[in-house]
Amino acid sequence: MFRGVATVNLDSKSRLVVPARYRDALLVNGGGRVVITADPSQCLLLYPLPEWEPIEKKLNGLSDFNSRTRSLKQLLVGYAHDMDMDSAGRVLLPPMLRKFAELDKSVVMVGQGSKVELWNEARWEAQVAQALTFSDDALPPELEGFTL
């Protein structure tokens, strides 16, 4: 559903102008209703509401007695904001989420299948640089035999 990278600017009211290729997918899958939340890598995740709901249900089913799962749930569910895309294809980014991801004027949107990641531009460039250092001997087991 979502793929590709785009750099967009926040407007003066901290609204993100969603590129047309993402906007159309958000309208088809959820009528423009989205959930934006924090990710442990300090980016934001933007999901169409129907894609987010089963994830939230799974997270809420995790035990609070395990400190690692509780921390993940606190981050993902605690920061989750339901938002509506306006008629101009903009989504307001709440101040707490902008602060968490250190988003200012320029935001990098990275399509990741069922969601879009929202990155601080400098942090995204560092993420890409790290990905370029990936070596064959560091392949995780689930990628063994995977080819492009």
Number of C-alpha atoms within 10 A of each C-alpha: 13 17 15 12 14 14 14 17 16 19 14 8 8 18 18 22 19 20 14 10 12 19 19 14 16 24 15 10 18 15 16 22 18 25 21 28 23 26 17 10 10 16 23 27 22 26 23 25 20 15 16 19 13 11 13 14 11 10 17 15 10 13 12 13 8 9 10 11 15 16 13 16 20 16 15 21 18 12 18 20 17 13 18 18 20 13 8 9 19 19 21 17 19 14 10 11 19 18 12 15 20 18 24 14 15 16 23 22 27 19 19 15 11 16 22 23 21 29 25 21 19 14 17 17 13 11 13 11 11 10 10 9 9 10 8 9 6 8 12 8 7 7 9 9 7 7 5 2
